Structures are given as C-alpha cells and as structure tokens.
C-alpha cells in the first residue's frame, strides 16, 4: 500500500463515521512492514517478516468519545466498525474536554525520516548481517561461550491521518536496529549483558564490529564484581542508564499524571527543580531522529518544547485533551490515545564520560539498573544496579547487588556535570551525567 492509498482510506473512514451519525471523527491508518532476524552461534534462530495494516477510528459526539481499531480495510469492514463506534457512544458518559484538536497541521521543515537504502535492502544481506554480528561477539573474548541472541530488525512505516476538521496528511518513515546479548563464563560464573544501536538510516547504525566489541566488553568486565558498602557518594549514570532515568522523569511531566495529582511536579511550573546544568527538551522536529514526525497522533504539528531550562520547570507535556483540562495548550505530544515522547532528551554538556570519571575522587559509575521501585507520584527513585567503583578518578573494580536511591527533586538539583555522549537511538535519550551525592545501599 502506498502513502496516497493509505490517505484515501483514512479519509474514507472519516466519511463513513459521519454517515453513521458521528458529529466529528478522526481516522489513523498504520501500515508497517517488519523484518527481524536473530542468530545464535552459526544458526538463524528466528526469522520474521510481516506487513500489518490497522485503522484506528475515534469518534466524538457531544463530549462522548469512542475509539475502535480494525484490520478489516474493506469498505464494508470500515462501514461496520464506524456504525458500531457510533452505537457505542450512547453508553459513554459526556466529557467536556473530549474533542478533536482546536487546530491541526504539519511541521513545515524537512524531517528526513525515510531511507531508500534501508527500504530496498535485500533480505539475504540482513541475514548475513546478523550472522556476522554473532560471529564477532564470540570472537571478541574467549570467555564468551554463548549468546542470548544477536539481532537485526527494520521497519518501513506509513502513517495517514484524516479528520472531520478537513485535515488529511501522511508520512513514511524507516527504522533499523542491531543488538547483541553475549553470555560469558569464567571460573564457573556466568555473566550476560546487552548493547544495541538504532537509527532511521542504515548508514547511521553503529557497525557490527563496534556493537560486538561493546557488548562483549560489557559482559566480561563484570567478572569479579563485589557488593559495595553502604555509602553516600557521587553517582555517574552512563548514557543508557541516564536515558532510563529520564524515562521515569517523563512520567512525572506527562499532563495525564499531573491532572490526577500523580506527579511530584504538580503545581510547580516556574520553580527551579534542577541544577543549572539541567536543560531538558522535547522536540519532534529534529531531522532524521527516531522520535520525529511532522504531526502527532491527533494531527497537531510537532514542535520544540523546553521542559526544563537551566533547572527551571517551564511546562508539562500535553495532548489536546489534557491541555483543555489543565487550561494549557497542546505541546504536540499526543499518541492518539495518550501522551508520549517525541525526542525527549537532556541537552549534552562539554565533558566526555572519561572526564566525569577522572573528576570523581570516589564514587560509583552505574552501567545497568533493574527493578521498578520508582514512584513519579512521590518522586522516590530506587533501583537495583551494577557498575564500577570509582577511586582516585579511575575505575577501581566492578560492583553489583546494590541499590541506588534518592528523591528525584534532590537528584535533579544535584546534577553537577553532564557528558557529551548524547546519542539519538530512541525517543527518550540522554548523555551521561553525574549526581553530586546519592545513597548506595550495599553491605
């Protein structure tokens, strides 16, 4: 299905809903071609290829909102689901905030979301790619004896959105990723780790040798890890873990949580929350990035939104519904059924990760976290972790089986250095950063 054909179907779904009696309607058609190959040793252990087509229809009638999804894209199937949605509206309570956006449109700039080389890549090359990655991780270190899988995946996606306000537009995008999870053994002890890369364009993926080397290093460097003492020390969050911290923070700045008091940041717009090192942005208009798109899930143009400026909380992130509810304006963060990140990131600082380590007399470098003990309602942060003890500005020895804990407000205020290793390999990303002091719970 082409982009133009998808747009015709989206328009037809809106017309069908209006014929069925809907006052307003919105239709989003997703067409996604997926490829995924996984290798273990010299064998392809998983090979998947599919093309999915789904239509998401939302109708609005005097404050009543119904959302339905179908994969039956025949004219009869679309008419049937439209009639069913209209019939369901009679049983839905009225909500004065439920309506289409006040204004729709498209970001005017060039976003460069499509890579022809990726879209036209031969499947055999993709299989060879993942087999080569698996060979490289096993050759990287004699202690690597197995693998939880080396993977290559890509997608070609078409999104077409139309609504009864007269808006109709579509875009096509590509995405690829490669990753590996080696298993190493030394003295009867096994260790596993993971490393991956993702991008819109094939040429922007980190090459196989880089992915293999980093995945292997992350696996074997934890041999000999010990449980640290309980202490209060500076903590450096490596960029992948830092991105997970920002993901937790995103929940607290999502207007859907703020509206119900489920955020420690509620009623704090304009306050200094973080240090001056902390500038956090959501931007759906960055060319070629994985979170970019010309419009959000309800047809509102994407934009750049400064969430924190030098530590000061400037705004929450909204869709149209919660913007109306909280007396604000949408920030173009609708997913079509909630609030999501575009490119949500901490702006990079001037320091290499090695400089952050060298300037830390005694502290902890966190390389991985586990668990789900974070509470965005109270601001409590607590995760199991593993990483390295830092002594005299150098990595001293690996540590694991400890917990790193604090309060988000205190953590943000204590960020005293930000790295320059920002990498846009997801919709929520971050460079490495250091918190001046946190609690490490160990022995």
C-alpha positions in Angstrom: 0.0 0.0 0.0 1.3 3.4 -0.9 1.1 6.6 1.2 -1.5 8.0 -1.1 -3.6 4.9 -0.9 -3.4 5.0 2.9 -4.6 8.6 2.9 -7.6 7.7 0.7 -8.6 5.0 3.2 -8.2 7.3 6.2 -10.5 9.9 4.5 -13.0 7.2 3.6 -13.2 6.1 7.3 -13.9 9.7 8.4 -16.7 10.0 5.8 -18.1 6.6 6.9 -18.2 7.7 10.5 -20.0 10.9 9.6 -22.6 9.0 7.5 -23.1 6.7 10.5 -24.0 9.8 12.6 -20.8 10.9 14.2 -20.5 14.6 14.7 -16.7 14.5 14.4 -14.3 11.8 13.6 -10.6 11.0 13.2 -9.0 8.1 11.4 -5.4 7.0 11.6 -4.1 4.2 9.3 -0.9 2.5 10.1 0.9 0.3 7.6 4.0 -1.3 8.8 6.4 -3.8 7.1 8.6 -5.5 9.6 11.7 -7.7 9.3 13.6 -9.4 12.2 16.4 -11.9 12.3 18.0 -13.4 15.3 21.2 -15.5 15.3 22.7 -17.8 17.9 26.1 -19.4 17.1 26.1 -20.1 13.4 22.4 -20.6 13.1 19.4 -18.2 12.4 17.2 -19.0 15.4 14.4 -16.6 14.5 13.3 -15.1 11.2 10.1 -13.0 11.0 8.7 -10.8 8.2 5.2 -9.3 8.2 3.1 -6.4 6.9 0.5 -5.1 9.3 -2.4 -2.8 8.5 -4.6 -1.3 11.1 -7.2 1.5 11.2 -7.7 3.4 14.4 -11.0 5.4 14.4 -12.0 7.9 17.0 -15.5 9.5 17.0 -16.7 12.5 19.1 -20.3 13.3 19.7 -21.3 16.0 22.2 -18.5 15.1 24.6 -18.7 11.4 24.1 -15.6 9.7 22.7 -15.3 6.2 21.4 -12.1 4.6 19.9 -12.1 1.4 17.9 -9.4 -0.4 15.8 -9.8 -2.7 12.9 -7.6 -4.6 10.4 -10.6 -5.1 8.0 -9.9 -2.3 5.5 -12.7 -3.2 3.0 -15.4 -0.6 2.5 -17.8 -2.9 4.3 -15.5 -3.5 7.2 -14.9 0.2 7.7 -18.6 1.0 7.5 -19.4 -1.7 10.1 -16.8 -0.5 12.6 -18.0 3.1 12.1 -21.6 2.1 12.9 -20.5 0.1 15.9 -18.5 3.0 17.3 -21.4 5.4 16.9 -23.7 2.9 18.6 -21.3 2.6 21.5 -21.3 6.4 22.0 -24.8 6.2 23.5 -23.3 4.3 26.5 -20.4 6.7 27.1 -20.5 9.4 29.7 -20.1 13.0 28.5 -16.7 14.7 29.0 -16.5 18.3 28.0 -12.8 18.0 27.3 -13.2 15.2 24.7 -13.0 16.7 21.2 -10.7 16.9 18.2 -7.8 19.3 18.5 -8.5 23.0 18.1 -6.1 23.3 15.1 -4.2 20.7 13.0 -1.3 21.0 10.6 2.1 19.7 9.7 5.6 20.8 10.6 6.9 22.7 7.6 10.5 21.7 7.7 12.2 18.6 6.1 12.5 15.8 8.6 14.3 13.2 6.5 12.5 10.2 8.0 12.9 7.8 5.1 16.0 5.9 3.9 15.7 4.4 0.5 18.8 2.2 1.0 17.1 0.7 4.1 13.7 0.2 2.5 15.2 -1.6 -0.5 17.8 -3.6 1.3 18.0 -7.3 0.3 16.7 -9.7 3.0 19.7 -12.0 2.4 22.0 -9.1 3.3 20.1 -8.7 6.6 20.6 -12.4 7.4 24.3 -12.2 6.7 24.5 -9.0 8.8 23.1 -10.7 12.0 25.3 -13.9 11.4 28.3 -11.7 11.1 27.5 -9.9 14.4 27.1 -13.2 16.2 30.5 -14.4 14.9 32.1 -11.1 16.1 30.8 -11.3 19.7 32.1 -14.9 20.0 35.5 -14.0 18.7 35.8 -10.9 20.9 36.8 -12.8 24.1 37.5 -16.5 24.8 35.2 -16.3 27.8 32.1 -15.7 25.6 30.7 -19.1 25.4 27.1 -18.5 24.3 24.6 -15.8 23.4 21.1 -14.8 24.2 20.8 -13.7 20.6 22.3 -11.2 18.1 19.5 -9.3 16.3 18.9 -7.2 13.2 15.4 -5.6 12.7 14.0 -2.9 10.4 10.6 -1.4 9.7 9.0 0.7 6.9 6.0 2.6 8.2 3.3 4.7 6.7 1.0 6.8 8.9 -2.0 8.5 7.4 -4.3 10.7 9.5 -7.6 12.4 8.5 -10.3 14.1 10.5 -13.6 15.9 10.0 -11.9 19.3 10.5 -10.6 18.9 7.0 -7.1 17.8 8.0 -5.5 15.0 6.0 -1.9 14.1 5.7 0.6 11.2 5.7 4.2 10.4 6.0 6.6 7.4 5.5 9.5 6.5 7.8 12.1 3.8 8.2 13.9 2.5 11.2 16.6 -0.2 11.8 18.4 -1.7 14.8 21.1 -4.2 15.6 22.0 -5.6 19.0 23.6 -8.5 20.8 23.5 -10.1 24.2 26.6 -12.3 24.8 26.9 -14.8 27.6 30.4 -15.3 29.1 31.7 -17.8 31.7 34.8 -17.6 33.9 35.5 -19.9 36.8 32.0 -21.3 36.7 30.4 -17.9 37.0 28.3 -16.7 34.1 27.7 -13.1 33.0 25.4 -11.6 30.4 25.0 -8.0 29.0 23.5 -6.2 26.1 24.4 -3.5 23.6 22.5 -2.1 20.7 22.1 0.7 18.2 19.1 2.1 16.3 18.6 4.8 13.6 16.3 6.0 10.8 19.0 5.3 8.2 21.1 2.2 7.7 24.4 4.2 7.4 23.8 5.7 10.8 23.7 2.4 12.7 26.9 1.7 14.6 28.7 -1.0 12.6 28.8 -4.7 13.7 32.3 -4.6 15.0 31.5 -1.7 17.3 28.3 -3.3 18.6 30.1 -6.6 19.2 33.1 -5.0 20.9 30.9 -3.0 23.3 28.5 -5.9 24.0 31.4 -8.2 24.8 33.2 -5.6 27.0 30.0 -5.0 29.0 29.7 -8.7 29.6 33.2 -9.7 30.7 34.1 -6.5 32.6 31.7 -7.5 35.4 33.6 -10.7 36.4 34.9 -10.4 39.9 32.1 -7.9 40.9 31.6 -7.4 44.6 28.9 -5.9 46.7 29.8 -2.4 47.8 29.5 -0.9 51.2 26.5 1.3 52.0 27.6 4.9 51.5 26.8 8.4 50.2 28.9 9.2 47.2 28.7 10.9 43.8 26.9 8.7 41.2 27.5 8.8 37.4 24.7 7.4 35.3 26.1 6.1 32.0 24.1 7.3 29.0 21.9 4.3 28.6 21.0 4.3 32.3 20.6 8.0 32.2 18.0 7.6 29.5 16.1 5.3 31.8 16.2 7.9 34.5 14.7 10.4 32.0 12.0 7.9 31.1 11.0 7.8 34.7 11.0 11.6 34.8 8.9 11.8 31.7 6.0 10.1 33.6 6.1 13.0 36.1 5.9 15.7 33.4 3.2 14.0 31.5 0.0 16.1 31.9 -2.1 12.9 32.2 -0.4 12.2 35.5 -0.2 15.8 36.6 -4.0 16.1 36.1 -4.8 13.5 38.7 -2.1 14.5 41.2 0.1 11.5 40.2 3.3 13.6 39.9 5.7 15.2 42.3 6.0 18.1 39.9 2.3 19.1 40.0 1.7 22.8 40.7 5.5 23.5 40.3 5.7 25.3 36.9 8.2 28.1 37.2 10.1 26.6 40.1 13.8 25.8 40.0 13.8 22.0 40.4 17.1 21.0 38.9 20.6 22.5 38.7 21.7 25.0 36.1 23.3 22.0 34.2 19.8 20.7 33.5 18.1 21.6 30.3 15.6 19.0 29.1 13.8 19.3 25.8 11.1 17.5 23.8 11.5 18.1 20.1 9.6 16.3 17.3 11.2 18.4 14.6 14.8 17.1 14.7 15.7 15.8 11.2 16.3 12.1 11.0 15.7 11.3 14.6 13.6 8.3 15.8 11.1 10.4 17.7 10.5 12.9 14.9 7.3 13.2 12.9 5.5 16.1 11.0 2.4 15.8 13.2 1.5 14.0 16.4 -1.1 11.3 17.0 -4.1 13.7 16.6 -2.8 15.8 13.7 -1.1 18.6 15.7 2.2 19.9 14.3 5.2 18.7 16.3 7.4 21.3 17.8 10.3 22.0 20.1 9.3 22.3 23.8 11.7 23.4 26.5 10.6 21.4 29.6 13.4 22.4 31.9 15.5 25.5 31.2 18.7 25.6 33.4 16.8 23.6 36.0 13.6 25.6 36.0 10.4 23.7 35.1 8.7 25.6 32.3 5.9 23.3 31.2 4.4 19.8 31.3 3.8 17.9 28.0 0.2 17.8 26.7 -2.2 16.4 24.2 -5.3 18.4 23.4 -7.5 16.6 26.0 -5.2 17.3 29.0 -4.4 20.8 27.7 -8.0 21.7 27.9 -8.4 20.1 31.3 -5.5 22.0 32.7 -6.0 25.3 30.9 -2.9 25.0 28.7 -2.0 24.4 25.1 -1.1 21.1 23.5 2.6 20.6 23.0 2.1 18.1 20.1 2.7 15.0 22.3 -0.4 13.0 21.6 -0.1 9.4 20.7 -3.7 9.2 19.5 -4.6 7.6 22.8 -2.3 9.2 25.4 0.8 11.4 25.8 4.1 10.2 24.5 7.6 11.5 24.0 8.8 12.8 20.6 12.6 13.3 21.1 12.8 13.8 24.9 16.4 14.4 25.9 18.8 16.1 28.3 21.0 18.6 26.4 24.6 17.5 26.2 27.3 19.1 28.2 31.0 19.5 27.4 32.5 16.5 29.2 33.5 13.1 28.0 32.4 10.2 30.2 36.1 9.6 31.0 36.4 13.2 32.2 33.4 12.7 34.5 35.1 9.7 36.0 38.5 11.4 36.3 37.0 14.3 38.2 35.3 12.0 40.7 37.6 11.2 43.6 35.4 8.5 45.0 32.0 7.4 43.6 30.0 4.9 41.6 29.5 4.5 37.8 26.1 2.9 37.1 26.1 0.8 33.9 22.8 -1.1 34.4 19.7 -0.9 36.6 16.9 -3.4 37.4 13.6 -3.2 39.2 10.6 -0.9 39.2 10.8 0.9 42.5 10.5 4.4 41.1 7.4 6.5 42.1 6.7 9.5 39.9 3.9 10.5 42.3 6.2 11.0 45.3 9.5 11.5 43.4 11.1 8.4 45.0 13.9 6.9 42.9 15.2 3.4 43.8 16.8 0.8 41.5 18.9 -2.2 41.8 22.2 -1.6 39.9 25.6 -2.8 38.8 28.6 -0.8 37.6 32.0 0.2 38.8 33.5 1.7 42.0 35.5 4.8 41.2 38.6 5.6 43.3 41.1 8.4 42.8 39.4 9.3 39.5 39.6 5.9 37.9 37.5 2.7 37.6 38.7 0.5 40.5 36.6 -2.7 40.4 33.2 -3.9 39.3 30.3 -3.8 41.8 26.8 -5.3 41.7 23.9 -6.3 44.0 23.4 -2.8 45.3 20.6 -0.2 45.2 21.0 3.4 44.2 18.3 5.6 45.7 17.2 9.2 46.2 14.5 11.7 45.5 14.1 13.0 42.0 13.9 16.6 43.2 17.2 16.2 45.1 18.8 14.2 42.2 18.0 16.9 39.6 19.2 19.7 41.9 22.5 17.8 42.5 23.4 17.2 38.8 26.8 18.8 38.7 28.2 17.6 35.4 26.7 16.5 32.1 28.5 14.4 29.4 28.9 15.0 25.7 27.9 11.4 24.7 24.3 12.1 23.7 23.1 9.6 21.1 19.7 9.7 19.5 18.9 6.0 19.4 15.4 6.2 20.8 12.6 8.7 21.6 14.0 9.2 25.2 17.7 9.7 25.3 20.4 11.3 27.5 24.1 11.8 27.8 25.9 10.5 30.9 25.5 12.8 33.9 26.8 12.9 37.5 24.7 13.5 40.6 26.8 15.0 43.4 25.6 12.6 46.1 23.2 9.7 46.4 22.7 6.7 48.7 24.3 3.4 47.6 22.8 0.5 49.7 25.1 -2.5 49.8 26.8 -4.3 52.7 
